Amino acid sequence: MAGHSKWANIRHKKGKEDAKRGKVFTKLIKEITVAARTGGGDPSANPRLRTAIDEAKANNMPKDNWERAIKKGTGELEGVNYEENTYEGYGPGGAAIIVESMTDNKNRAIAEIRHIFNKYDGNIGATGCVGWMFDRKGLIVINKEGIDEEKVMETAIEAGAEDVREEDGTFEVITAPEDFEAVRDALANEKFQFEMSEITMIPQNMAPLEGKDAEKMVKMMDAFDDCDDVQKVYTNADIPDDIANAM
């Protein structure tokens, strides 16, 4: 699974720029609202909500914003009813793509998502057409600079992590979804700072792309990230670093 988190890391770095335009806040508010609606407004009893709040804090979202989102989710304040949908398909060069949507207008969302697929020589497939190529996992990324590798590995494995590996100047901790909270808490208790921590979709195998296909794939992923109705997008595309970093 070498390179499996390349897009996750790019999205994280891109998010720092998007935050200036409020795009990250918009997506986080949606996630917090839906998490509170489906699992209740108490983060200690709602792991999904807790993860979303932690991400909001990491992106310097004001407390009033995420507290309001919780209240909208629980019905204490009037809010929008967001619907979650997942779409699967293929991008340039046949790379697999999973798009997670959260929207108040399903027809608008599917039209926009289909447009992005078509624009960059991809196509939407049937449900399940590429989902089998991915595993849902917890992913925790720690910058390795000045960090004791043995301490990271020992803490993570003892807490239930499946794997710890070095990747592009970071330590990546992989967990089963049900162990994500315990592992993250154990690492946080040891004062490790996370560059990213989330439940994600990790491809079982990568699909190498080159040239025009790679460039189109980067533009497609960028378009999905910029779509208001798209929360997250995953791919097994393996893009050369020089093209990926141009994003």
ChimeraX attribute file (.defattr): number of C-alpha atoms within 10 A of each C-alpha:
attribute: neighborCount
match mode: 1-to-1
recipient: residues
	/A:1	10
	/A:2	13
	/A:3	18
	/A:4	20
	/A:5	22
	/A:6	20
	/A:7	20
	/A:8	22
	/A:9	16
	/A:10	14
	/A:11	18
	/A:12	15
	/A:13	13
	/A:14	15
	/A:15	18
	/A:16	13
	/A:17	12
	/A:18	16
	/A:19	15
	/A:20	10
	/A:21	11
	/A:22	13
	/A:23	17
	/A:24	24
	/A:25	22
	/A:26	13
	/A:27	18
	/A:28	22
	/A:29	23
	/A:30	24
	/A:31	26
	/A:32	27
	/A:33	29
	/A:34	25
	/A:35	25
	/A:36	25
	/A:37	20
	/A:38	13
	/A:39	16
	/A:40	19
	/A:41	23
	/A:42	13
	/A:43	18
	/A:44	10
	/A:45	11
	/A:46	15
	/A:47	16
	/A:48	21
	/A:49	25
	/A:50	19
	/A:51	21
	/A:52	23
	/A:53	23
	/A:54	15
	/A:55	19
	/A:56	22
	/A:57	13
	/A:58	12
	/A:59	15
	/A:60	11
	/A:61	19
	/A:62	11
	/A:63	11
	/A:64	9
	/A:65	13
	/A:66	22
	/A:67	16
	/A:68	18
	/A:69	26
	/A:70	29
	/A:71	19
	/A:72	23
	/A:73	28
	/A:74	21
	/A:75	14
	/A:76	11
	/A:77	12
	/A:78	12
	/A:79	15
	/A:80	13
	/A:81	16
	/A:82	19
	/A:83	13
	/A:84	16
	/A:85	15
	/A:86	17
	/A:87	21
	/A:88	21
	/A:89	23
	/A:90	20
	/A:91	25
	/A:92	22
	/A:93	18
	/A:94	17
	/A:95	21
	/A:96	24
	/A:97	27
	/A:98	23
	/A:99	21
	/A:100	16
	/A:101	24
	/A:102	23
	/A:103	20
	/A:104	14
	/A:105	12
	/A:106	16
	/A:107	9
	/A:108	11
	/A:109	19
	/A:110	19
	/A:111	10
	/A:112	18
	/A:113	21
	/A:114	15
	/A:115	14
	/A:116	22
	/A:117	22
	/A:118	16
	/A:119	14
	/A:120	19
	/A:121	16
	/A:122	23
	/A:123	19
	/A:124	21
	/A:125	14
	/A:126	9
	/A:127	12
	/A:128	13
	/A:129	16
	/A:130	20
	/A:131	18
	/A:132	9
	/A:133	17
	/A:134	19
	/A:135	14
	/A:136	14
	/A:137	20
	/A:138	24
	/A:139	24
	/A:140	26
	/A:141	24
	/A:142	20
	/A:143	18
	/A:144	18
	/A:145	10
	/A:146	6
	/A:147	14
	/A:148	10
	/A:149	15
	/A:150	9
	/A:151	13
	/A:152	20
	/A:153	19
	/A:154	13
	/A:155	18
	/A:156	24
	/A:157	18
	/A:158	11
	/A:159	19
	/A:160	19
	/A:161	23
	/A:162	16
	/A:163	13
	/A:164	20
	/A:165	13
	/A:166	15
	/A:167	16
	/A:168	12
	/A:169	10
	/A:170	17
	/A:171	22
	/A:172	25
	/A:173	26
	/A:174	24
	/A:175	26
	/A:176	18
	/A:177	15
	/A:178	13
	/A:179	16
	/A:180	24
	/A:181	22
	/A:182	15
	/A:183	25
	/A:184	25
	/A:185	14
	/A:186	18
	/A:187	23
	/A:188	12
	/A:189	10
	/A:190	11
	/A:191	9
	/A:192	19
	/A:193	14
	/A:194	17
	/A:195	16
	/A:196	17
	/A:197	20
	/A:198	20
	/A:199	19
	/A:200	19
	/A:201	23
	/A:202	23
	/A:203	25
	/A:204	13
	/A:205	15
	/A:206	19
	/A:207	14
	/A:208	15
	/A:209	20
	/A:210	15
	/A:211	10
	/A:212	11
	/A:213	20
	/A:214	22
	/A:215	19
	/A:216	20
	/A:217	27
	/A:218	21
	/A:219	17
	/A:220	21
	/A:221	24
	/A:222	17
	/A:223	18
	/A:224	21
	/A:225	21
	/A:226	14
	/A:227	17
	/A:228	17
	/A:229	25
	/A:230	23
	/A:231	23
	/A:232	20
	/A:233	22
	/A:234	21
	/A:235	29
	/A:236	29
	/A:237	28
	/A:238	21
	/A:239	23
	/A:240	14
	/A:241	9
	/A:242	8
	/A:243	14
	/A:244	17
	/A:245	11
	/A:246	8
	/A:247	13
